[in-house]
């Protein structure tokens, strides 16, 4: 009977180990692993490799949890078999029901909670044994890796996408922890969250269509330029060509007031940016070129719309733009 009890406890301990390690991998700060690996820590270097190759990590935890569950189930079956005359009727049915909460609490719930609260320290502590198990399970893990590759080819989910998602979650967790520790201000954390929210957005998605842009006509008088700029609260105004399908440039209202020259002499060309350019890249480009606006073009070079630097940057950095929306009518 004692051997059965020991077998059951070994199964619970292994279940706790692999369940906790799994939670620790999802919660660990990759930056900490990178710093420790650069200092010559071989365990951290191996754990960092596993975070960059999640298939190996998932296969190890999957095999380990299955072995742990098999040992606990085997111990229960052997224990019931050793009792020749059960005191409780239908003990073979009641034993798994009575022992399952113990396995769940001590083999799943408590270790997951503990590793969730201190992932870096605990994962580094159990790292050597986890890496030993990874090497031990490598032949079986290779078969699971082949199966995962087959599913990835069918579903289109690549390891790189999983890796980027894990890195993004790790970075967001790092920002949150830094704010709690007082390293980052809430406004800095908010900026990072907005950058994450707009990372997949292109400049074409926020461009104002040509038909809705309030622009000057070629040959507009000085009084009209001042009136339109005052009404729209803009320091620079785009100028439409006669076909009203593209722009010939833009004017700085301040330059017109200072020089009082002809509009065509002070007109500056509009820079063009492709509609599939990421929104953050477009903001950096406009700021580098010191341009207040740009026309958005498709792959054929056809103008699709217009963007204002202050409005697009306002989406990312949450400051009040001069004018947050292009008026209609």
Backbone as numpy.savetxt, mean C-alpha at the origin, in Angstrom:
# Nx Ny Nz CAx CAy CAz Cx Cy Cz
-0.22 -43.17 28.90 -1.05 -41.96 28.90 -0.19 -40.69 28.90
0.95 -40.74 29.63 1.79 -39.55 29.67 2.35 -39.21 28.28
2.66 -40.23 27.52 3.16 -39.97 26.16 2.10 -39.28 25.31
0.84 -39.62 25.52 -0.25 -38.98 24.78 -0.38 -37.52 25.19
-0.25 -37.26 26.50 -0.34 -35.88 26.99 0.81 -35.04 26.42
2.02 -35.62 26.43 3.17 -34.90 25.87 2.96 -34.63 24.39
2.43 -35.60 23.66 2.17 -35.42 22.23 1.15 -34.31 22.01
0.13 -34.26 22.86 -0.88 -33.20 22.73 -0.27 -31.83 23.01
0.56 -31.74 24.06 1.19 -30.46 24.39 2.15 -30.01 23.30
2.88 -30.95 22.70 3.78 -30.60 21.59 2.99 -30.04 20.42
1.84 -30.65 20.13 1.00 -30.13 19.05 0.49 -28.73 19.33
0.07 -28.47 20.58 -0.41 -27.13 20.94 0.72 -26.11 20.86
1.91 -26.49 21.34 3.06 -25.57 21.28 3.43 -25.24 19.83
3.46 -26.25 18.97 3.77 -26.00 17.56 2.70 -25.14 16.91
1.44 -25.37 17.25 0.37 -24.53 16.71 0.54 -23.08 17.15
0.89 -22.90 18.44 1.13 -21.54 18.94 2.32 -20.90 18.24
3.36 -21.68 18.01 4.57 -21.15 17.38 4.29 -20.66 15.96
3.69 -21.50 15.14 3.47 -21.13 13.74 2.37 -20.08 13.60
1.35 -20.13 14.45 0.30 -19.11 14.38 0.85 -17.75 14.78
1.65 -17.71 15.85 2.25 -16.45 16.27 3.25 -15.92 15.25
4.08 -16.83 14.70 5.05 -16.40 13.69 4.37 -15.83 12.46
3.24 -16.42 12.09 2.50 -15.91 10.93 2.03 -14.48 11.16
1.46 -14.22 12.35 1.04 -12.86 12.68 2.24 -11.93 12.76
3.34 -12.41 13.33 4.54 -11.58 13.42 5.08 -11.17 12.08
5.02 -12.06 11.09 5.51 -11.73 9.75 4.68 -10.62 9.12
3.38 -10.65 9.34 2.53 -9.62 8.76 2.66 -8.28 9.49
3.14 -8.33 10.74 3.22 -7.11 11.54 4.64 -6.56 11.67
5.65 -7.34 11.31 7.02 -6.92 11.52 7.35 -5.71 10.65
8.21 -4.85 11.18 8.66 -3.67 10.44 9.85 -4.05 9.57
9.67 -3.99 8.26 10.73 -4.39 7.34 11.95 -3.49 7.49
11.72 -2.23 7.87 12.84 -1.32 8.05 13.75 -1.81 9.17
13.16 -2.35 10.24 13.98 -2.89 11.33 14.79 -4.10 10.85
14.18 -4.96 10.07 14.90 -6.12 9.53 16.04 -5.68 8.62
15.80 -4.64 7.82 16.84 -4.15 6.92 18.02 -3.59 7.71
17.73 -2.82 8.77 18.81 -2.24 9.57 19.60 -3.33 10.28
18.90 -4.32 10.85 19.60 -5.41 11.54 20.43 -6.25 10.57
19.90 -6.48 9.38 20.65 -7.27 8.40 21.90 -6.54 7.92
21.82 -5.20 7.83 22.99 -4.42 7.43 24.08 -4.44 8.50
23.66 -4.70 9.75 24.63 -4.79 10.84 25.22 -6.18 10.99
24.89 -7.08 10.05 25.48 -8.41 10.06 24.66 -9.48 10.74
23.40 -9.21 11.03 22.54 -10.20 11.67 22.01 -11.16 10.60
22.50 -12.39 10.61 22.11 -13.36 9.58 20.65 -13.78 9.70
20.14 -13.86 10.94 18.74 -14.24 11.13 17.83 -13.18 10.53
18.12 -11.90 10.80 17.30 -10.82 10.23 17.41 -10.80 8.72
18.59 -11.10 8.20 18.76 -11.13 6.74 17.90 -12.23 6.13
17.84 -13.38 6.78 17.02 -14.48 6.26 15.53 -14.16 6.39
15.14 -13.54 7.50 13.74 -13.16 7.67 13.34 -12.09 6.65
14.27 -11.17 6.35 13.99 -10.16 5.33 13.80 -10.81 3.97
14.60 -11.82 3.68 14.43 -12.54 2.41 13.06 -13.18 2.34
12.58 -13.70 3.46 11.26 -14.34 3.47 10.14 -13.32 3.28
10.29 -12.13 3.84 9.27 -11.11 3.61 9.25 -10.66 2.16
10.39 -10.75 1.49 10.44 -10.42 0.06 10.00 -11.59 -0.82
9.90 -12.78 -0.24 9.44 -13.96 -0.96 8.33 -14.62 -0.13
7.15 -14.03 -0.12 6.08 -14.49 0.78 5.64 -15.92 0.52
5.87 -16.45 -0.69 5.45 -17.83 -0.97 6.16 -18.82 -0.05
7.45 -18.62 0.19 8.20 -19.52 1.08 7.70 -19.42 2.51
7.42 -18.21 2.94 6.92 -18.02 4.30 5.54 -18.64 4.50
4.65 -18.42 3.53 3.30 -18.98 3.63 3.34 -20.50 3.62
4.19 -21.08 2.77 4.29 -22.54 2.70 4.80 -23.12 4.01
5.78 -22.46 4.63 6.31 -22.96 5.91 5.26 -22.94 7.01
4.54 -21.83 7.14 3.51 -21.74 8.18 2.35 -22.70 7.89
2.03 -22.87 6.61 0.94 -23.79 6.27 1.29 -25.23 6.64
2.50 -25.66 6.29 2.93 -27.02 6.63 3.03 -27.19 8.14
3.62 -26.20 8.81 3.78 -26.29 10.26 2.46 -26.37 10.99
1.48 -25.56 10.59 0.17 -25.60 11.23 -0.53 -26.93 10.99
-0.37 -27.48 9.80 -0.99 -28.78 9.52 -0.36 -29.90 10.35
0.96 -29.85 10.53 1.61 -30.85 11.38 1.14 -30.72 12.82
1.04 -29.47 13.30 0.57 -29.25 14.67 -0.86 -29.76 14.86
-1.73 -29.47 13.91 -3.11 -29.95 14.01 -3.18 -31.48 13.95
-2.30 -32.06 13.13 -2.28 -33.53 13.04 -1.85 -34.14 14.37
-0.85 -33.57 15.03 -0.38 -34.11 16.31 -1.43 -34.00 17.39
-2.13 -32.86 17.46 -3.18 -32.72 18.47 -4.32 -33.69 18.20
-4.69 -33.85 16.95 -5.77 -34.80 16.62 -5.36 -36.23 16.94
-4.09 -36.57 16.62 -3.60 -37.91 16.91 -3.58 -38.18 18.41
-3.17 -37.17 19.18 -3.13 -37.33 20.64 -4.52 -37.56 21.20
-5.51 -36.86 20.69 -6.89 -37.04 21.17 -7.39 -38.44 20.84
-7.13 -38.89 19.62 -7.58 -40.23 19.22 -6.91 -41.31 20.06
-5.59 -41.17 20.27 -4.86 -42.16 21.07 -5.32 -42.14 22.52
-5.59 -40.94 23.04 -6.05 -40.84 24.42 -7.39 -41.51 24.63
-8.30 -41.30 23.70 -9.62 -41.95 23.80 -9.47 -43.46 23.68
-8.56 -43.92 22.82 -8.37 -45.35 22.63 -7.77 -46.04 23.84
-7.00 -45.30 24.66 -6.40 -45.91 25.84 -7.40 -46.16 26.95
-8.52 -45.47 26.90 -9.54 -45.66 27.92 -10.44 -46.80 27.47
-10.29 -47.94 28.12 -11.04 -49.13 27.69 -12.52 -49.02 28.01
-12.84 -48.47 29.17 -14.24 -48.31 29.55 -14.48 -46.85 29.90
-14.86 -46.03 28.93 -15.05 -44.61 29.17 -16.11 -44.36 30.24
-15.80 -43.43 31.14 -16.78 -43.05 32.16 -17.90 -42.24 31.53
-17.54 -41.41 30.55 -18.52 -40.57 29.88 -18.92 -41.24 28.57
-20.21 -41.41 28.32 -20.65 -42.01 27.04 -20.25 -41.13 25.85
-19.97 -41.78 24.75 -19.59 -41.10 23.50 -18.39 -40.18 23.71
-17.40 -40.67 24.45 -16.21 -39.86 24.72 -15.44 -39.56 23.44
-15.51 -40.46 22.46 -14.81 -40.24 21.20 -15.35 -39.04 20.45
-16.60 -38.68 20.71 -17.20 -37.49 20.08 -17.00 -36.26 20.95
-17.13 -36.44 22.27 -17.04 -35.29 23.17 -15.60 -34.80 23.37
-14.62 -35.69 23.27 -13.23 -35.29 23.52 -12.75 -34.19 22.56
-12.95 -34.33 21.24 -12.54 -33.23 20.36 -13.30 -31.93 20.64
-14.59 -32.05 20.99 -15.38 -30.85 21.28 -14.87 -30.15 22.53
-14.50 -30.92 23.56 -14.04 -30.33 24.81 -12.62 -29.76 24.71
-11.78 -30.40 23.91 -10.38 -29.96 23.81 -10.14 -28.90 22.74
-11.07 -28.73 21.81 -10.89 -27.73 20.75 -10.75 -26.31 21.30
-11.54 -25.89 22.32 -11.32 -24.54 22.87 -9.93 -24.35 23.45
-9.36 -25.41 24.06 -8.00 -25.30 24.60 -7.00 -25.07 23.48
-7.15 -25.83 22.41 -6.24 -25.66 21.26 -6.40 -24.27 20.66
-7.64 -23.79 20.57 -7.88 -22.48 19.97 -7.29 -21.35 20.82
-7.52 -21.41 22.14 -7.07 -20.32 23.01 -5.55 -20.30 23.12
-4.95 -21.46 23.42 -3.51 -21.51 23.67 -2.68 -21.74 22.40
-3.31 -22.25 21.37 -2.57 -22.50 20.14 -2.80 -21.48 19.05
-3.84 -20.64 19.20 -4.16 -19.65 18.17 -4.30 -18.24 18.75
-5.26 -18.07 19.65 -5.64 -16.73 20.10 -4.53 -16.02 20.86
-4.03 -16.65 21.92 -3.01 -16.00 22.75 -1.72 -15.72 21.97
-1.15 -16.68 21.24 0.09 -16.37 20.50 -0.10 -15.30 19.43
-1.23 -15.31 18.76 -1.47 -14.27 17.75 -1.54 -12.89 18.39
-2.19 -12.81 19.56 -2.29 -11.53 20.26 -0.92 -11.05 20.73
-0.13 -11.96 21.28 1.19 -11.59 21.78 2.10 -11.14 20.64
2.12 -11.86 19.54 2.96 -11.49 18.40 2.44 -10.21 17.74
1.16 -9.97 17.81 0.60 -8.74 17.24 1.10 -7.52 18.01
1.28 -7.65 19.31 1.70 -6.51 20.13 3.20 -6.28 20.09
3.99 -7.33 19.89 5.46 -7.18 19.87 6.05 -8.02 18.74
5.77 -7.68 17.50 6.21 -8.54 16.38 7.72 -8.54 16.17
8.37 -7.38 16.29 9.80 -7.31 15.98 10.63 -8.15 16.96
10.39 -7.97 18.24 11.19 -8.67 19.25 10.92 -10.17 19.24
9.65 -10.57 19.16 9.32 -11.99 19.23 9.71 -12.74 17.96
9.54 -12.10 16.80 9.91 -12.78 15.57 11.42 -12.98 15.50
12.16 -12.00 16.00 13.63 -12.17 16.05 14.00 -13.29 17.01
13.23 -13.47 18.09 13.52 -14.51 19.08 13.26 -15.90 18.52
12.14 -16.07 17.81 11.78 -17.40 17.27 12.34 -17.61 15.87
13.03 -16.59 15.33 13.52 -16.67 13.96 14.39 -17.88 13.65
15.39 -18.21 14.50 16.25 -19.36 14.18 15.47 -20.67 14.01
14.53 -20.95 14.92 13.77 -22.19 14.79 12.85 -22.16 13.58
12.30 -20.98 13.27 11.43 -20.88 12.10 12.23 -21.13 10.83
13.44 -20.60 10.76 14.29 -20.83 9.58 14.69 -22.30 9.49
14.90 -22.95 10.64 15.19 -24.38 10.63 14.01 -25.16 10.06
12.80 -24.79 10.47 11.60 -25.45 9.94 11.45 -25.19 8.45
11.80 -23.97 8.02 11.70 -23.65 6.59 12.63 -24.53 5.77
13.84 -24.75 6.28 14.77 -25.64 5.57 14.30 -27.09 5.62
13.70 -27.48 6.74 13.21 -28.86 6.89 12.03 -29.14 5.96
11.17 -28.12 5.80 9.97 -28.30 4.97 10.20 -27.93 3.51
11.45 -27.61 3.14 11.73 -27.10 1.79 11.23 -28.01 0.68
11.43 -29.34 0.75 10.94 -30.19 -0.36 9.43 -30.09 -0.56
8.67 -30.10 0.56 7.22 -29.99 0.44 6.84 -28.57 0.01
7.56 -27.57 0.54 7.27 -26.18 0.19 7.48 -25.94 -1.30
8.45 -26.64 -1.89 8.69 -26.47 -3.32 7.48 -26.93 -4.13
6.84 -28.01 -3.70 5.63 -28.47 -4.40 4.51 -27.43 -4.26
4.37 -26.87 -3.05 3.36 -25.83 -2.86 3.69 -24.59 -3.67
4.98 -24.29 -3.82 5.39 -23.14 -4.63 4.97 -23.33 -6.09
5.16 -24.55 -6.61 4.74 -24.82 -7.98 3.23 -24.68 -8.12
2.50 -25.14 -7.12 1.04 -25.01 -7.16 0.63 -23.55 -7.09
1.33 -22.75 -6.26 1.02 -21.32 -6.16 1.31 -20.61 -7.47
2.39 -20.99 -8.15 2.70 -20.39 -9.44 1.62 -20.68 -10.47
1.07 -21.88 -10.40 -0.01 -22.23 -11.31 -1.25 -21.38 -11.04
-1.57 -21.18 -9.76 -2.72 -20.34 -9.42 -2.47 -18.88 -9.81
-1.23 -18.41 -9.66 -0.90 -17.04 -10.04 -1.06 -16.83 -11.54
-0.70 -17.84 -12.32 -0.86 -17.73 -13.77 -2.33 -17.67 -14.17
-3.18 -18.31 -13.37 -4.62 -18.29 -13.66 -5.29 -17.02 -13.14
-4.87 -16.58 -11.94 -5.53 -15.43 -11.31 -4.87 -14.11 -11.67
-3.62 -14.17 -12.15 -2.93 -12.94 -12.52 -2.34 -12.19 -11.35
-2.26 -12.79 -10.17 -1.68 -12.16 -8.99 -0.22 -12.55 -8.90
0.67 -11.62 -9.13 2.09 -11.93 -9.17 2.72 -11.75 -7.79
3.86 -12.43 -7.53 4.54 -12.24 -6.26 4.96 -10.79 -6.03
5.29 -10.06 -7.12 5.69 -8.68 -6.96 4.55 -7.85 -6.40
3.32 -8.10 -6.85 2.18 -7.37 -6.33 1.98 -7.65 -4.84
2.11 -8.93 -4.46 1.99 -9.28 -3.04 3.09 -8.61 -2.24
4.30 -8.60 -2.79 5.43 -7.99 -2.10 5.20 -6.50 -1.91
4.70 -5.81 -2.92 4.45 -4.38 -2.81 3.35 -4.09 -1.81
2.32 -4.94 -1.78 1.25 -4.74 -0.81 1.77 -4.90 0.61
2.62 -5.91 0.83 3.19 -6.10 2.16 4.08 -4.93 2.54
4.87 -4.43 1.59 5.73 -3.29 1.87 4.91 -2.05 2.18
3.81 -1.86 1.46 2.95 -0.71 1.71 2.32 -0.79 3.09
1.80 -1.96 3.46 1.21 -2.13 4.79 2.25 -1.91 5.88
3.46 -2.39 5.64 4.53 -2.20 6.62 4.87 -0.73 6.77
4.90 0.02 5.67 5.22 1.44 5.73 4.12 2.22 6.42
2.86 1.88 6.15 1.76 2.54 6.82 1.79 2.26 8.32
2.12 1.03 8.68 2.24 0.69 10.10 3.38 1.48 10.75
4.47 1.67 10.02 5.59 2.44 10.53 5.20 3.89 10.77
4.44 4.49 9.85 3.97 5.86 10.02 3.08 5.97 11.26
2.18 4.99 11.42 1.26 5.02 12.56 2.02 4.91 13.88
2.98 4.00 13.94 3.77 3.83 15.16 4.61 5.08 15.43
5.13 5.71 14.39 5.93 6.93 14.57 5.08 8.07 15.11
3.81 8.14 14.68 2.92 9.17 15.20 2.61 8.92 16.67
2.38 7.65 17.04 2.10 7.32 18.44 3.29 7.64 19.34
4.51 7.47 18.81 5.71 7.74 19.60 6.11 9.21 19.56
5.39 10.03 18.80 5.69 11.45 18.73 6.77 11.81 17.74
7.21 10.85 16.92 8.24 11.14 15.92 7.65 11.94 14.76
6.44 11.60 14.34 5.76 12.29 13.26 4.55 13.04 13.80
4.26 14.18 13.21 3.06 14.93 13.55 1.86 14.34 12.81
0.65 14.55 13.33 -0.54 14.05 12.61 -0.64 14.56 11.19
-0.22 15.81 10.95 -0.30 16.35 9.60 0.66 15.61 8.67
1.79 15.15 9.19 2.73 14.40 8.36 2.18 13.01 8.04
1.56 12.38 9.03 0.93 11.08 8.78 -0.21 11.22 7.78
-0.99 12.30 7.92 -2.08 12.53 6.97 -1.58 12.73 5.56
-0.45 13.42 5.42 0.14 13.62 4.09 0.54 12.28 3.48
1.15 11.42 4.28 1.55 10.10 3.78 0.34 9.29 3.36
-0.75 9.36 4.13 -1.95 8.60 3.79 -2.57 9.12 2.49
-2.55 10.44 2.28 -3.10 10.99 1.03 -2.24 10.59 -0.17
-0.94 10.53 0.02 -0.07 10.09 -1.07 -0.35 8.64 -1.43
-0.59 7.81 -0.42 -0.95 6.41 -0.68 -2.29 6.33 -1.40
-3.24 7.18 -1.00 -4.58 7.12 -1.59 -4.57 7.52 -3.06
-3.60 8.38 -3.46 -3.56 8.87 -4.84 -2.46 8.20 -5.66
-1.82 7.14 -5.14 -0.67 6.58 -5.83 -1.03 5.97 -7.19
-2.26 5.48 -7.34 -2.66 4.86 -8.61 -3.44 5.83 -9.50
-3.62 7.08 -9.07 -4.39 8.04 -9.85 -3.49 8.73 -10.87
-3.99 8.89 -12.08 -3.24 9.56 -13.14 -3.72 10.99 -13.29
-2.90 11.80 -13.95 -3.24 13.21 -14.11 -4.44 13.39 -15.02
-4.66 12.43 -15.92 -5.82 12.52 -16.80 -7.13 12.41 -16.06
-7.13 11.77 -14.89 -8.36 11.60 -14.12 -8.79 12.89 -13.43
-7.88 13.82 -13.23 -8.21 15.08 -12.55 -8.18 16.27 -13.49
-7.86 16.05 -14.76 -7.79 17.15 -15.72 -9.18 17.70 -16.02
-9.26 19.01 -16.21 -10.51 19.66 -16.61 -10.64 19.56 -18.12
-11.72 19.00 -18.64 -11.88 18.89 -20.10 -11.79 20.25 -20.78
-11.33 20.24 -22.03 -11.16 21.49 -22.77 -12.46 22.27 -22.85
-13.57 21.59 -23.02 -14.86 22.27 -23.15 -15.30 22.97 -21.88
-14.73 22.61 -20.73 -15.12 23.22 -19.46 -14.10 24.22 -18.93
-12.98 24.37 -19.64 -11.95 25.29 -19.19 -12.36 26.72 -19.51
-12.31 27.59 -18.53 -12.58 29.02 -18.75 -11.28 29.67 -19.19
-11.17 29.91 -20.48 -9.93 30.42 -21.05 -10.22 31.68 -21.84
-9.13 32.40 -22.16 -9.22 33.60 -22.99 -9.21 33.22 -24.46
-9.79 34.06 -25.25 -9.73 33.89 -26.70 -8.55 34.66 -27.25
-8.01 34.18 -28.35 -6.91 34.90 -28.99 -7.39 36.27 -29.44
-6.61 37.30 -29.09 -6.99 38.65 -29.44 -7.86 39.34 -28.41
-7.98 38.76 -27.21 -8.80 39.38 -26.16 -8.18 40.71 -25.74
-9.04 41.66 -25.38 -8.57 42.98 -24.97 -8.04 42.94 -23.54
-7.31 44.00 -23.17 -6.76 44.08 -21.83 -7.85 44.12 -20.78
-8.92 44.87 -21.05 -10.02 44.96 -20.08 -10.69 43.61 -19.87
-10.85 42.85 -20.95 -11.48 41.53 -20.82 -10.59 40.58 -20.03
-9.27 40.66 -20.27 -8.35 39.79 -19.55 -8.41 40.07 -18.05
-8.39 41.36 -17.68 -8.45 41.72 -16.27 -9.77 41.31 -15.65
-10.85 41.49 -16.39 -12.17 41.14 -15.85 -12.30 39.64 -15.62
-11.85 38.83 -16.58 -11.94 37.38 -16.43 -11.03 36.88 -15.30
-9.83 37.45 -15.22 -8.91 37.03 -14.16 -9.44 37.40 -12.78
-10.07 38.58 -12.67 -10.65 39.00 -11.39 -11.83 38.12 -11.01
-12.64 37.76 -11.99 -13.82 36.94 -11.73 -13.44 35.52 -11.32
-12.42 34.97 -11.94 -12.01 33.59 -11.67 -10.94 33.49 -10.59
-10.44 34.63 -10.10 -9.42 34.65 -9.06 -8.17 33.88 -9.49
-7.71 34.18 -10.70 -6.53 33.50 -11.22 -5.46 34.52 -11.58
-4.20 34.12 -11.33 -3.08 34.97 -11.70 -2.55 34.64 -13.09
-2.94 33.49 -13.62 -2.56 33.08 -14.98 -3.79 32.53 -15.67
-3.91 32.83 -16.96 -5.08 32.42 -17.73 -4.65 31.69 -18.99
-5.24 30.52 -19.28 -4.94 29.84 -20.55 -5.61 30.55 -21.72
-5.04 30.39 -22.89 -5.56 31.02 -24.11 -5.91 29.92 -25.10
-7.17 29.92 -25.55 -7.65 28.92 -26.50 -7.37 29.36 -27.94
-7.09 28.39 -28.77 -6.97 28.68 -30.19 -8.36 28.94 -30.77
-8.38 29.40 -31.99 -9.66 29.73 -32.62 -10.54 28.50 -32.82
-9.91 27.33 -33.00 -10.72 26.11 -33.16 -11.30 25.61 -31.84
-10.86 26.20 -30.72 -11.35 25.88 -29.37 -11.19 24.40 -29.02
-10.16 23.79 -29.60 -9.87 22.39 -29.31 -8.51 22.20 -28.66
-7.70 23.24 -28.65 -6.38 23.18 -28.04 -6.00 24.57 -27.56
-4.87 24.66 -26.88 -4.43 25.92 -26.29 -3.20 26.43 -27.03
-3.15 27.75 -27.18 -1.97 28.37 -27.80 -0.95 28.80 -26.75
-1.33 28.80 -25.48 -0.42 29.18 -24.41 -1.19 29.69 -23.21
-0.48 30.43 -22.36 -1.15 31.06 -21.22 -0.51 32.40 -20.94
-1.24 33.24 -20.22 -0.80 34.60 -19.91 -0.68 34.79 -18.41
0.34 35.52 -18.00 0.47 35.96 -16.62 -0.17 37.33 -16.51
-1.20 37.42 -15.70 -1.93 38.68 -15.56 -1.02 39.76 -14.99
-0.14 39.39 -14.08 0.78 40.36 -13.49 1.72 40.94 -14.54
2.20 40.10 -15.46 3.08 40.60 -16.52 2.35 41.58 -17.42
1.08 41.33 -17.69 0.30 42.26 -18.51 0.14 43.60 -17.82
-0.08 43.58 -16.51 -0.25 44.84 -15.79 1.04 45.64 -15.73
2.18 44.94 -15.65 3.46 45.63 -15.53 3.93 46.17 -16.87
3.86 45.33 -17.91 4.44 45.71 -19.20 3.44 46.37 -20.13
2.17 46.09 -19.98 1.14 46.67 -20.84 1.43 46.43 -22.32
1.99 45.26 -22.62 2.32 44.93 -24.00 1.18 44.17 -24.65
1.40 43.84 -25.92 0.42 43.05 -26.64 0.38 41.63 -26.06
-0.81 41.01 -26.08 -1.00 39.70 -25.48 -0.11 38.66 -26.13
0.05 38.73 -27.44 0.84 37.71 -28.14 2.31 37.76 -27.77
2.81 38.92 -27.36 4.22 39.04 -27.01 4.52 38.48 -25.62
3.52 38.48 -24.73 3.72 37.99 -23.37 3.22 36.57 -23.16
2.64 35.98 -24.20 2.09 34.63 -24.05 3.22 33.61 -23.91
3.04 32.71 -22.96 4.01 31.65 -22.74 3.43 30.32 -23.21
4.26 29.42 -23.74 3.73 28.13 -24.21 3.33 27.23 -23.03
2.32 26.45 -23.26 1.87 25.48 -22.25 2.68 24.19 -22.38
3.16 23.69 -21.26 3.84 22.40 -21.29 2.79 21.30 -21.44
3.17 20.21 -22.05 2.26 19.08 -22.26 2.72 17.90 -21.42
1.76 17.24 -20.78 2.05 16.05 -20.00 1.09 14.95 -20.43
1.55 13.71 -20.52 0.67 12.61 -20.95 -0.41 12.32 -19.91
-1.56 11.90 -20.38 -2.69 11.67 -19.48 -2.48 10.49 -18.55
-1.55 9.58 -18.87 -1.32 8.43 -18.00 -0.20 8.66 -16.99
0.30 9.90 -16.89 1.35 10.20 -15.92 0.75 10.18 -14.51
1.41 9.53 -13.53 0.91 9.55 -12.15 0.79 10.97 -11.63
-0.20 11.19 -10.79 -0.51 12.55 -10.34 0.65 13.15 -9.55
1.32 12.36 -8.72 2.43 12.89 -7.94 3.60 13.26 -8.84
3.87 12.44 -9.84 4.95 12.74 -10.79 4.64 14.02 -11.56
3.37 14.24 -11.89 2.98 15.45 -12.62 3.19 16.69 -11.76
2.85 16.61 -10.48 3.05 17.75 -9.58 4.53 18.09 -9.47
5.36 17.08 -9.30 6.81 17.31 -9.19 7.35 17.93 -10.48
6.85 17.45 -11.61 7.32 17.98 -12.90 6.95 19.45 -13.06
5.71 19.82 -12.74 5.27 21.21 -12.88 6.02 22.12 -11.92
6.27 21.65 -10.71 7.02 22.47 -9.76 8.46 22.65 -10.21
9.04 21.61 -10.79 10.42 21.71 -11.28 10.52 22.68 -12.44
9.51 22.67 -13.32 9.51 23.55 -14.48 8.99 24.95 -14.16
8.51 25.16 -12.92 7.95 26.45 -12.49 6.79 26.88 -13.39
5.92 25.92 -13.69 4.77 26.18 -14.53 3.49 26.08 -13.70
2.59 27.06 -13.81 1.36 27.04 -13.01 0.29 26.10 -13.57
0.43 25.69 -14.82 -0.59 24.84 -15.45 0.05 24.05 -16.58
-0.70 23.08 -17.09 -0.21 22.26 -18.20 -1.40 21.67 -18.93
-1.21 21.42 -20.22 -2.25 20.74 -20.97 -1.98 19.23 -20.97
-3.05 18.47 -20.82 -2.96 17.02 -20.76 -3.28 16.46 -22.13
-2.39 15.62 -22.66 -2.55 15.09 -24.01 -2.59 13.57 -23.96
-3.20 12.97 -24.98 -3.24 11.51 -25.08 -2.02 11.02 -25.85
-1.99 9.74 -26.18 -0.84 9.16 -26.88 -0.65 9.74 -28.27
-1.73 10.25 -28.87 -1.64 10.84 -30.21 -1.27 12.31 -30.17
-1.12 12.89 -28.97 -0.81 14.30 -28.84 -2.01 15.21 -28.87
-3.22 14.65 -28.84 -4.44 15.44 -28.84 -4.71 15.95 -27.43
-5.00 17.24 -27.32 -5.27 17.84 -26.01 -6.58 17.33 -25.44
-6.52 16.79 -24.21 -7.70 16.25 -23.55 -8.23 17.16 -22.45
-7.36 18.01 -21.91 -7.81 18.88 -20.83 -6.68 19.73 -20.30
-6.94 20.34 -19.14 -5.99 21.27 -18.52 -5.94 20.99 -17.02
-4.76 21.13 -16.44 -4.61 20.99 -14.99 -3.88 22.21 -14.45
-4.28 22.63 -13.25 -3.64 23.73 -12.55 -2.81 23.15 -11.40
-1.60 23.60 -11.27 -0.69 23.06 -10.28 -1.25 23.20 -8.87
-1.80 24.39 -8.54 -2.26 24.59 -7.16 -3.43 23.69 -6.81
-4.27 23.37 -7.79 -5.42 22.52 -7.51 -5.01 21.06 -7.35
-4.12 20.59 -8.22 -3.67 19.20 -8.13 -2.85 18.99 -6.85
-1.98 19.95 -6.54 -1.20 19.84 -5.31 -2.11 19.90 -4.08
-3.22 20.65 -4.19 -4.16 20.72 -3.07 -4.77 19.37 -2.75
-4.94 18.52 -3.76 -5.45 17.17 -3.52 -4.46 16.35 -2.69
-3.18 16.54 -2.96 -2.16 15.74 -2.29 -1.79 16.29 -0.92
-1.61 17.61 -0.85 -1.06 18.21 0.36 -2.12 18.88 1.23
-3.38 18.88 0.76 -4.51 19.34 1.56 -4.40 20.81 1.96
-3.81 21.63 1.08 -3.87 23.05 1.36 -4.95 23.67 0.49
-5.42 24.83 0.89 -6.52 25.47 0.19 -6.01 26.08 -1.10
-6.49 25.55 -2.21 -6.07 26.08 -3.51 -6.73 27.41 -3.77
-6.18 28.16 -4.71 -6.77 29.45 -5.04 -8.20 29.29 -5.48
-8.43 28.23 -6.24 -9.79 27.91 -6.65 -9.87 26.41 -6.80
-10.75 25.75 -6.05 -10.73 24.30 -5.96 -11.49 23.62 -7.08
-12.27 24.31 -7.84 -13.03 23.67 -8.91 -13.22 24.65 -10.04
-13.23 24.14 -11.22 -13.45 24.96 -12.40 -14.93 25.30 -12.48
-15.33 26.59 -12.47 -16.74 26.94 -12.50 -17.38 26.54 -13.81
-18.66 26.31 -13.76 -19.42 25.97 -14.95 -20.39 27.09 -15.24
-20.52 27.37 -16.52 -21.45 28.39 -16.93 -20.92 29.80 -16.75
